[in-house]
Amino acid sequence: MSYPNPTLADASSELIALCESQVSLLTQGLGASWTAIYLTVELLEEAPKLVPIAVYPEKAAFWQEAAEIRLLNEANYKFPSLPRLQAAAITPEVEVTTAETEILSRRERQLILPLIYEEVMMGILVTGRQDRQWNSQEVNQIEKIARTVAIACKFERRQEWYKQQLQAQEIFAEEQFDKFHDLLHQLQNPIAALRTFGKLLIKRLAGFPSEIEVAENILRQSDRLQDLLTQFRSWLEIAENSTPTLAGKPTPKLLPGSTTVTNVELHLETLEITEILEPLLASAEAIAQEKGLRLVTEIPATIQPVKANPQALREVLSNLIDNAIKYTPRGQIYLQVGIEKQTAKHIYQGIAISDTGSGIPDADRERIFERHYRGVQAESEIPGSGLGLAIAKEYLQQMQGEIELISPAVFSKANSSELPGTTFIVWLPVAN
């Protein structure tokens, strides 16, 4: 991972302040007569340059001599990866002229230390004094100062790199949101057309009751598509408002402990389960017959109403019924309503959906409600995203309900299949 090499103008005020404090430490604490910190700057189509970021004294004759400035700022040479460079210890790797060598030799009390951290050269520190040479203890202190500045420079570049990555992600997210909005807009027309065709079919098939049911199912599915489209648009707006940016944005109101956009709080109301189930079962019956499966239902005449969100409950039951049909190669789908259980706080109404498929192995049960987890089904030819059960569980939690997994299946009274099958029970609190 490479980080950007900032110019002096890009250096943060914190880095400049740190470098100035280290220069003050050298001049006031160690008696340096002159000190300068240079940072390397990479220029397009040019060799890296050294730019002063903190110097003392600012108008000293040392910094105005052309030879030194050329040596420190314009020479195109490789910095040897040594912990410390002294004037008298220039290696053959450093390509300097004879005149520059003489200038260095006259500065016998000057130290030039590369600012190196994690094998990356980020600049040099130059310091010296006129009255005496540096002893070993002072040199060790100066090396620590150089290392401190090098680490600060490294973190500065790393911070700049993360900032650039976040900016790139912001641009990418904005482009993706624009594409989603475009697709949503384009979906409106075919969904509206589907609804119109369904209404026309109902009118034309008025004298054929058995055929009208198919047209009514088309109309119901178009309504469901419209509901899903509305939900998608709402989630998209929430996602846009909660996407982190450098400037910062407010986040949407989520349920305690929630981390996903789908956990936006749902409005609950008193519902009759049969009103939600009837259109779903009509569609499921047609799909099951197409696959050669039987759809068996056991729904009592009177059922206690439950507290739930209609759109969310419709999505939960639709996912579970669709899964039961999809993962049943032969046999039947069995749906039972009217079972109840009671806890210290609530009475729950249960909706059990059973299939005669291959069942869910023990190894998959702990993770079956995780997003994108499909377990052994991922190896089958049956397509899926691994989201249906995760969405069902999230919605039920928001409706103060539960989902229970039982495999081998129960409630399948007419199950003649040799496969174990699976039962999912949706538990919803009974409305007071």
Secondary structure as GFF3:
##gff-version 3
##sequence-region A 1 432
A	DSSP	three_ten_helix	8	10	.	.	.	ID=ss1
A	DSSP	alpha_helix	13	24	.	.	.	ID=ss2
A	DSSP	pi_helix	25	29	.	.	.	ID=ss3
A	DSSP	beta_strand	34	41	.	.	.	ID=ss4
A	DSSP	beta_strand	49	56	.	.	.	ID=ss5
A	DSSP	alpha_helix	61	64	.	.	.	ID=ss6
A	DSSP	alpha_helix	66	69	.	.	.	ID=ss7
A	DSSP	pi_helix	70	74	.	.	.	ID=ss8
A	DSSP	beta_strand	85	86	.	.	.	ID=ss9
A	DSSP	three_ten_helix	87	89	.	.	.	ID=ss10
A	DSSP	alpha_helix	98	106	.	.	.	ID=ss11
A	DSSP	beta_strand	110	117	.	.	.	ID=ss12
A	DSSP	beta_strand	120	128	.	.	.	ID=ss13
A	DSSP	alpha_helix	136	204	.	.	.	ID=ss14
A	DSSP	alpha_helix	209	242	.	.	.	ID=ss15
A	DSSP	three_ten_helix	261	263	.	.	.	ID=ss16
A	DSSP	beta_strand	269	271	.	.	.	ID=ss17
A	DSSP	alpha_helix	273	290	.	.	.	ID=ss18
A	DSSP	beta_strand	294	298	.	.	.	ID=ss19
A	DSSP	beta_strand	306	308	.	.	.	ID=ss20
A	DSSP	alpha_helix	310	326	.	.	.	ID=ss21
A	DSSP	beta_strand	332	342	.	.	.	ID=ss22
A	DSSP	beta_strand	347	354	.	.	.	ID=ss23
A	DSSP	alpha_helix	362	365	.	.	.	ID=ss24
A	DSSP	three_ten_helix	375	379	.	.	.	ID=ss25
A	DSSP	alpha_helix	388	398	.	.	.	ID=ss26
A	DSSP	beta_strand	402	406	.	.	.	ID=ss27
A	DSSP	beta_strand	423	429	.	.	.	ID=ss28
###
